[in-house]
Amino acid sequence: MSNHCTIGGIIPPMLTPFDAQDRIDEKAHRAEVRYLVDIVGVHGLAVCGSTGEGQTLSVEETRDLTAWTTEEVRSRIPVITGIITNSTKSAIERGQAVADLGVAALQITPPHYLFRPSDEAMLRHFATVYEKTGIPVIIYNVVPWSYLSPALLARILREVDGVIGIKQSASDVKTLADLLLLQKEGLIPQDKRILAAVDALLYSCFTLGAHGAISGILAGAPEWSVALWNAVQKGDHVQALELHHQLLRFYNAFYADNRPANLKTALKLQGRDAGLPRPPMPPSTPEQVEKLRQVVETMGCPLATVGR
């Protein structure tokens, strides 16, 4: 999966299923990979991102999750490994740990504790990780106090061949729109990927022309997300708007500081095992469970309309 232009569509950032002893449940993870690929028909998978509590994972756990995923995927769709860390050295270590596993890209947050690097240092950070790992990089633009402007992102995408795309998050559709406009105007190379991570407004992002999404809501409602993507690609905006409304209700039910825990609750309500959150993240409160139950029960299941 070396051609990064194959990265697009619906790419769920997988939840990491921890058990009661705080270990990763390999069986549950592999089962969810098979469900997402074989039943739902997602277009890619991401592991070790913020939805997967990647900031809590060791290098060994990062490698294990990536290996289990690539083994189940069997090169049918791209697999992306997330890196959430604060030094170039640490990012390189994590990237090198998965370098032999056939991942399509590394999804890397900017260094963000506690001070923001300068623009030049930020560019060198991503360039060096690519040089030392040989794995293409997708910048995960999410940290408010370590934010990369559209102009800086465009510069990095032009000057660093190994940076192949941006995952634009932080509820910022304006920056996503600016990046797509810069690409249209030739200031971002046409083969670079502009991906959305604005959970509540993916319909808008897809309509604007985003190449796909890596967003927490995709992990909790993958069937609806694939259906939304397909509807927009077909130009069926009546169906797309209805799916948007369903997904927005779901988003409003799970969005909280413990949203990975709430997404795990949502999967459990759908009959799939997503395990426990890793402490100190608290599990869903009884009120959150009930709110999620009400939404999940009213959403139905669009698998019959998902297609491929």
PEPE-V568981 format. One record per residue. N is the residue number from 0. RES is the residue in one small letter. SS is DSSP state (H for helix, E for strand, - for the rest). PSI is psi in whole degrees, 0 to 359 (999 if undefined). OMEGA is omega in whole degrees, -180 to 180 (* if undefined). Layout:
# PEPE-V568981
n;res;ss;psi;omega
N;RES;SS;PSI;OMEGA
N;RES;SS;PSI;OMEGA
This chain:
# PEPE-V568981
n;res;ss;psi;omega
0;m;-;47;-173
1;s;-;338;-179
2;n;-;111;-175
3;h;H;346;176
4;c;H;348;175
5;t;H;351;179
6;i;-;115;180
7;g;-;180;-178
8;g;E;212;-175
9;i;E;115;-178
10;i;E;88;-178
11;p;E;133;171
12;p;E;103;-167
13;m;-;143;171
14;l;-;147;178
15;t;-;116;-176
16;p;-;103;176
17;f;E;145;177
18;d;-;185;-175
19;a;-;341;177
20;q;-;11;177
21;d;-;25;174
22;r;-;157;177
23;i;E;132;-179
24;d;-;97;-176
25;e;H;317;-178
26;k;H;315;-180
27;a;H;321;180
28;h;H;312;-180
29;r;H;321;180
30;a;H;320;179
31;e;H;322;175
32;v;H;312;-179
33;r;H;320;179
34;y;H;312;-176
35;l;H;322;-177
36;v;H;311;-171
37;d;H;327;-176
38;i;H;310;-176
39;v;H;322;-179
40;g;-;43;177
41;v;-;164;-174
42;h;-;356;178
43;g;E;171;177
44;l;E;144;174
45;a;E;140;177
46;v;E;158;173
47;c;-;22;174
48;g;-;190;-178
49;s;-;325;175
50;t;-;328;177
51;g;-;15;179
52;e;-;40;-176
53;g;H;334;179
54;q;H;346;-179
55;t;H;356;-170
56;l;-;143;173
57;s;-;169;176
58;v;H;318;-180
59;e;H;318;179
60;e;H;323;177
61;t;H;316;178
62;r;H;316;-179
63;d;H;311;-179
64;l;H;319;179
65;t;H;317;-179
66;a;H;314;-180
67;w;H;323;-178
68;t;H;311;-179
69;t;H;327;178
70;e;H;318;180
71;e;H;326;-178
72;v;H;323;178
73;r;-;45;173
74;s;-;16;-179
75;r;-;328;178
76;i;-;161;179
77;p;E;144;173
78;v;E;132;-178
79;i;E;134;178
80;t;E;129;179
81;g;E;147;176
82;i;E;117;177
83;i;-;101;-176
84;t;-;178;-169
85;n;-;12;175
86;s;-;152;177
87;t;H;319;180
88;k;H;313;-179
89;s;H;320;179
90;a;H;320;178
91;i;H;316;180
92;e;H;316;-179
93;r;H;320;178
94;g;H;317;179
95;q;H;332;-180
96;a;H;338;-179
97;v;-;9;-171
98;a;-;337;-178
99;d;-;9;-172
100;l;-;1;175
101;g;-;28;179
102;v;-;149;-178
103;a;-;331;-177
104;a;E;163;170
105;l;E;130;175
106;q;E;112;-169
107;i;E;127;173
108;t;E;150;172
109;p;-;149;170
110;p;-;138;-169
111;h;-;0;176
112;y;-;122;-6
113;l;-;346;-173
114;f;-;147;179
115;r;-;130;174
116;p;-;159;173
117;s;-;166;180
118;d;H;318;-179
119;e;H;317;179
120;a;H;324;179
121;m;H;314;178
122;l;H;314;-179
123;r;H;325;180
124;h;H;306;-177
125;f;H;322;179
126;a;H;319;-178
127;t;H;320;178
128;v;H;317;178
129;y;H;315;-178
130;e;H;321;-175
131;k;H;342;-179
132;t;H;333;-176
133;g;-;10;-178
134;i;-;131;177
135;p;-;151;-175
136;v;E;135;168
137;i;E;123;180
138;i;E;128;179
139;y;E;95;-173
140;n;E;88;-171
141;v;-;336;-170
142;v;-;114;-173
143;p;H;321;-177
144;w;H;3;175
145;s;H;49;-171
146;y;-;146;176
147;l;-;126;-178
148;s;-;160;175
149;p;H;322;-180
150;a;H;317;179
151;l;H;318;178
152;l;H;316;179
153;a;H;320;178
154;r;H;314;179
155;i;H;317;180
156;l;H;329;177
157;r;H;320;-168
158;e;H;338;-177
159;v;-;102;-176
160;d;-;325;-175
161;g;-;346;174
162;v;E;111;-170
163;i;E;355;-179
164;g;E;175;179
165;i;E;135;167
166;k;E;106;-174
167;q;E;119;-174
168;s;-;213;178
169;a;-;31;178
170;s;-;29;-171
171;d;-;84;177
172;v;H;329;180
173;k;H;313;179
174;t;H;320;176
175;l;H;314;180
176;a;H;321;178
177;d;H;318;180
178;l;H;317;179
179;l;H;323;177
180;l;H;318;177
181;l;H;324;177
182;q;H;318;178
183;k;H;325;-178
184;e;-;1;176
185;g;-;7;-180
186;l;-;349;170
187;i;-;129;-180
188;p;-;144;-173
189;q;-;336;-177
190;d;-;358;178
191;k;-;150;-173
192;r;E;127;177
193;i;E;108;-173
194;l;E;146;-176
195;a;E;143;172
196;a;-;39;179
197;v;-;85;-167
198;d;H;317;-171
199;a;H;344;-172
200;l;H;39;180
201;l;H;328;177
202;y;H;313;178
203;s;H;317;-179
204;c;H;316;-180
205;f;H;321;179
206;t;H;326;177
207;l;H;340;178
208;g;-;13;176
209;a;-;144;-177
210;h;-;353;-180
211;g;E;194;-178
212;a;E;144;166
213;i;-;99;-167
214;s;-;141;-172
215;g;H;323;-178
216;i;H;334;179
217;l;H;330;179
218;a;H;328;-178
219;g;H;334;-179
220;a;-;61;-175
221;p;H;323;-178
222;e;H;314;-179
223;w;H;325;-178
224;s;H;317;176
225;v;H;319;178
226;a;H;320;178
227;l;H;312;179
228;w;H;312;-178
229;n;H;321;-180
230;a;H;317;179
231;v;H;318;-180
232;q;H;328;179
233;k;H;351;-177
234;g;-;17;179
235;d;-;82;-174
236;h;H;344;173
237;v;H;310;177
238;q;H;320;-178
239;a;H;319;-179
240;l;H;322;177
241;e;H;317;177
242;l;H;321;176
243;h;H;315;180
244;h;H;319;178
245;q;H;316;-179
246;l;H;326;179
247;l;H;321;175
248;r;H;318;179
249;f;H;315;179
250;y;H;314;-179
251;n;H;334;180
252;a;H;327;-175
253;f;H;345;-173
254;y;-;118;177
255;a;-;175;-180
256;d;-;334;179
257;n;-;39;-174
258;r;H;329;173
259;p;H;322;177
260;a;H;319;180
261;n;H;324;176
262;l;H;325;175
263;k;H;321;176
264;t;H;318;180
265;a;H;319;178
266;l;H;320;178
267;k;H;321;178
268;l;H;337;177
269;q;-;1;175
270;g;-;17;179
271;r;-;147;-173
272;d;-;114;177
273;a;-;5;176
274;g;-;198;-176
275;l;E;158;170
276;p;-;157;179
277;r;-;127;179
278;p;-;144;14
279;p;-;11;178
280;m;-;127;-179
281;p;-;153;174
282;p;-;172;177
283;s;-;140;174
284;t;-;162;176
285;p;H;324;179
286;e;H;319;178
287;q;H;319;179
288;v;H;316;-178
289;e;H;320;178
290;k;H;317;178
291;l;H;320;180
292;r;H;315;-179
293;q;H;318;-179
294;v;H;314;-178
295;v;H;320;-178
296;e;H;334;-179
297;t;H;350;-175
298;m;H;332;-173
299;g;-;196;180
300;c;-;123;-177
301;p;-;18;-175
302;l;H;325;-178
303;a;H;337;-178
304;t;H;1;-176
305;v;H;311;-178
306;g;-;194;-180
307;r;-;999;*
